[in-house]
């Protein structure tokens, strides 16, 4: 299993009129966590794209428990619980506040796209091999 923790602070522009972190901002927070989790594999999104692979989101869900507020430090915990196969990469998330309280959980699924053809393709062997130390 891959587990990554990323901390960030809720910015004023990410809050709504109630002072809560706007619900839509969690897609961006999850992306920050996902990018950092990818670094554990030994490459960045930029590296993957340079090698001809794009990874768009095809599914996104979030289950809200408690709000985050302006200036709260939150931790995005990103999980890959199973080694990906085929074309999909499923990520799971937890967001927690500084007290450790669960704010929300989420799931995001990416697919592998060949940049040259713009068609879905299997994850390349070099990409899959990066998961081996974790599973």
N, C-alpha and C positions, 0 to 999 in steps of 0.2 A: 504494500500500500504506500502511496505517496501522501504525505501530509505536510502542508506548508502554512505558515502563519505570516500575515502581513498586517502591519498597523498603519492606520491613517486617522486623520482628524477631520470631522465633519466641518466643511467650510460654510460660511454664512449663505453664499449663493446656492447651496445645495439644500436649503431648508424651505419649508412652505410657510404660509401665514401663521400656522400654529406653532412654529418653531421646531417642528419635527424634520428630520432628514426626509426629503421628498421621496416617495416610494419608488419612483423611476430611477433614482440615482444608484440603487443597489445593482443594477446591471453593470454600471461602470465600476463599482466597488468589486464586484465579482471578477470583472476583467482584470483589475489590478492584481487580485489574488491569483488568478489563472496564469498571468504573465510571469509572476514570481515563481509559481510552482513549476512552470516550464523550464525555468533556469536551473532547477534541481536536476533536470535531465541532461544538462550540459549545453543547451542552446537556447536562443531567444526566438521570439516570433519572427524577428527580422531575419535571423539565420534560416529559419524554416522557409520563409517566403523567398529568400535568395536562392534556395535549392528547388524552387518551383512548386511549392505546396502552399495552398491557401486553406484556411480553416474557419469558415463562417459558422455562426451559431444557427442551429436549426430548431432548438427547443430551449425555452427559458421558463422557469417557474420559481416562485418565491412564496414562502409561508411566513407571514409576519406575526411576531409574538409581542414585541415591545418596540417603542420608537427610540431612535437615537436623536440627539439634539445637537444644535450648533455647538461647536468646539469640543464635543465628546471625542475621546480617543476610542476608536473601535478596532477590533481585531477581526480580520477576515481569515477564516480557516478554510483552506481548500483541500479537498480530498480527491484522489483517484483510487477507488477501492478495488478495482479490477484492472488487470492489464488489458489495454485496448486491443481489439482485433478488427479486421475488416476495415470499414471506413469511418466509424464513429468513435469519438472520445467523450465519455460521460464524466463530468465534474460535479462534485457535490460541495456545498458550502455551509458554513455556520458563521454568523456575525455575532460578536459578543462585545459588550461595553467593557469599560475599565474594571468594573466590579465582577466581571465574568458572567454577567447575566446574558442569556440567549436572547438576541434581538430578532433573528430570523434564520431560516434555513432555506436553501435553494438548490436547484439543479440546472445545469447548462450542458447541452450536448452540442459538440462541434462535429463537422464532417470534413473529410479530406477532399480537396479539389485540386486537380492538376491545373496549374496556372496556364500552361500552354494551350490546353483544350477547353478549359473552363467546365470540365465534367468531373463528377465524383470519381474517386479512385481509391484503391486500398492504401492504407498507410504504408509508406515505403519501409523496407527492411532496416535502414539506418535509424529511422525514427522509432520503430518497434524495439530495436536492440537497446535503446536508451532506457527502456523500462525494466530490463532484465535485473539490474541490481536491487530493484524495489519489490519484485514479485517472485 
